[in-house]
Amino acid sequence: MSANRMLIPSFFGYPRGVTPNEKNVVKSLVAVAWADGHLEAPEAGVFEGMLVAFDATDDEEAEVLEYAKTRRTLDDIPLTELSPDDRELLLTNAALLAAADGEKSESETQLLERLWRLLEFGDDEARKIIDAAVSGAPSPTEGQGGR
């Protein structure tokens, strides 16, 4: 995903719709949202917000929201197809999602740890990304072209 993609809305001529990698990121977030066994409205709002940021079409939004109705796990997502930037975006938003309902359950904590290992982040790097996301600070690799 290009940083410019998020900055140039479709009314400037950029085609509407999410890329396959962006869809993988959002669908991965669905798995994080289901980590504690149920999907709460604040959690769903995080990936709905990402769909808006990615300028998803109505059909793409409907597809993801339908996908979110069924409990998912990280095993459902092709994580190996994500670029380094997509991986950081996923971990950042997974951390926000885990905190979205006001509590971070043990299962959400374990899922975040499993996720950062699947995404091939080291423990220190992952904790910095998660801490930056939750505190609202810029990502530790922001401005460095990804991981």
C-alpha positions as CSV (number, residue, x, y, z in Angstrom):
1,M,0.0,0.0,0.0
2,S,1.3,3.4,-0.9
3,A,1.2,6.1,1.7
4,N,-0.2,8.3,-1.1
5,R,-3.1,5.9,-1.6
6,M,-4.5,7.0,1.8
7,L,-4.1,10.7,1.0
8,I,-5.6,10.8,-2.4
9,P,-9.4,10.3,-2.3
10,S,-11.3,8.9,-5.3
11,F,-12.7,12.4,-6.2
12,F,-9.1,13.3,-7.3
13,G,-9.3,10.5,-9.9
14,Y,-7.7,7.7,-7.9
15,P,-9.8,4.6,-8.6
16,R,-12.1,3.5,-5.7
17,G,-11.6,0.1,-4.1
18,V,-9.3,-1.8,-1.9
19,T,-6.2,-3.6,-3.0
20,P,-5.9,-7.4,-2.3
21,N,-3.3,-6.6,0.4
22,E,-5.6,-4.0,2.0
23,K,-8.4,-6.5,2.0
24,N,-6.1,-9.1,3.7
25,V,-5.2,-6.5,6.4
26,V,-8.9,-5.8,7.1
27,K,-9.8,-9.5,7.1
28,S,-6.9,-10.2,9.4
29,L,-8.3,-7.6,11.8
30,V,-11.6,-9.5,11.7
31,A,-9.7,-12.5,13.2
32,V,-8.2,-10.2,15.9
33,A,-11.7,-8.9,16.7
34,W,-13.0,-12.5,17.2
35,A,-10.1,-13.4,19.6
36,D,-12.2,-13.1,22.7
37,G,-15.0,-15.1,21.2
38,H,-17.3,-12.3,20.2
39,L,-17.3,-9.3,18.0
40,E,-18.1,-6.0,19.7
41,A,-19.3,-2.8,18.0
42,P,-16.2,-0.8,18.9
43,E,-14.0,-3.5,17.4
44,A,-16.1,-3.7,14.2
45,G,-15.8,0.1,14.0
46,V,-12.0,-0.2,13.6
47,F,-12.1,-2.3,10.5
48,E,-15.1,-0.4,9.2
49,G,-13.0,2.8,9.5
50,M,-10.2,1.1,7.6
51,L,-12.6,0.3,4.8
52,V,-13.5,4.0,4.6
53,A,-9.8,5.0,4.7
54,F,-9.1,2.5,1.9
55,D,-12.1,4.0,-0.1
56,A,-13.8,0.6,-0.3
57,T,-16.7,0.3,-2.7
58,D,-20.1,-0.6,-1.3
59,D,-19.7,-4.1,-2.6
60,E,-16.3,-4.5,-0.9
61,E,-17.6,-3.2,2.4
62,A,-20.5,-5.6,2.2
63,E,-18.1,-8.5,1.4
64,V,-15.9,-7.7,4.5
65,L,-18.9,-7.2,6.8
66,E,-20.4,-10.5,5.7
67,Y,-17.0,-12.1,6.2
68,A,-16.9,-10.6,9.7
69,K,-20.2,-12.4,10.7
70,T,-18.4,-15.7,11.1
71,R,-15.7,-16.3,13.7
72,R,-12.3,-16.2,12.2
73,T,-8.7,-17.1,13.1
74,L,-5.3,-16.0,11.8
75,D,-5.1,-19.3,10.0
76,D,-7.8,-18.0,7.7
77,I,-5.6,-15.2,6.4
78,P,-2.8,-15.4,3.8
79,L,-0.4,-13.4,6.0
80,T,2.6,-14.4,3.8
81,E,1.2,-12.2,1.0
82,L,1.5,-9.0,3.0
83,S,4.2,-6.5,2.3
84,P,6.4,-5.2,5.2
85,D,4.2,-2.0,5.2
86,D,1.0,-4.1,5.3
87,R,2.4,-6.1,8.1
88,E,3.1,-3.0,10.2
89,L,-0.3,-1.6,9.4
90,L,-1.9,-4.9,10.4
91,L,0.0,-5.0,13.8
92,T,-0.7,-1.4,14.5
93,N,-4.4,-1.7,13.9
94,A,-4.6,-5.1,15.6
95,A,-3.3,-3.3,18.7
96,L,-5.9,-0.6,18.4
97,L,-8.5,-3.3,17.9
98,A,-7.5,-5.2,20.9
99,A,-7.9,-2.1,23.0
100,A,-11.1,-0.9,21.2
101,D,-13.6,-2.4,23.7
102,G,-11.8,-0.9,26.7
103,E,-10.2,-4.1,27.8
104,K,-7.4,-6.3,26.4
105,S,-8.3,-9.9,27.2
106,E,-5.7,-12.6,27.7
107,S,-6.8,-14.2,24.5
108,E,-6.3,-10.9,22.6
109,T,-2.8,-10.5,24.2
110,Q,-1.9,-14.0,23.1
111,L,-3.3,-13.4,19.6
112,L,-1.2,-10.2,19.3
113,E,1.9,-12.1,20.3
114,R,1.1,-14.9,17.8
115,L,0.4,-12.3,15.1
116,W,3.7,-10.5,15.5
117,R,5.5,-13.8,15.3
118,L,3.6,-14.7,12.2
119,L,4.4,-11.3,10.7
120,E,8.1,-11.9,11.6
121,F,8.5,-9.0,14.0
122,G,11.0,-9.3,16.8
123,D,9.6,-8.9,20.3
124,D,11.1,-5.4,20.9
125,E,10.0,-4.1,17.5
126,A,6.5,-5.5,17.9
127,R,6.1,-4.0,21.4
128,K,7.3,-0.6,20.1
129,I,4.7,-0.7,17.3
130,I,1.9,-1.8,19.7
131,D,2.9,0.8,22.3
132,A,3.0,3.5,19.7
133,A,-0.4,2.5,18.3
134,V,-2.1,2.4,21.7
135,S,-0.5,5.7,22.9
136,G,-1.3,7.5,19.7
137,A,2.4,8.1,19.0
138,P,3.9,7.8,15.5
139,S,5.1,4.3,14.6
140,P,8.7,3.7,15.4
141,T,9.4,3.0,11.7
142,E,7.3,5.9,10.4
143,G,9.4,7.9,7.9
144,Q,11.8,5.0,7.5
145,G,9.9,3.4,4.6
146,G,8.4,0.5,6.7
147,R,10.2,-2.2,8.8
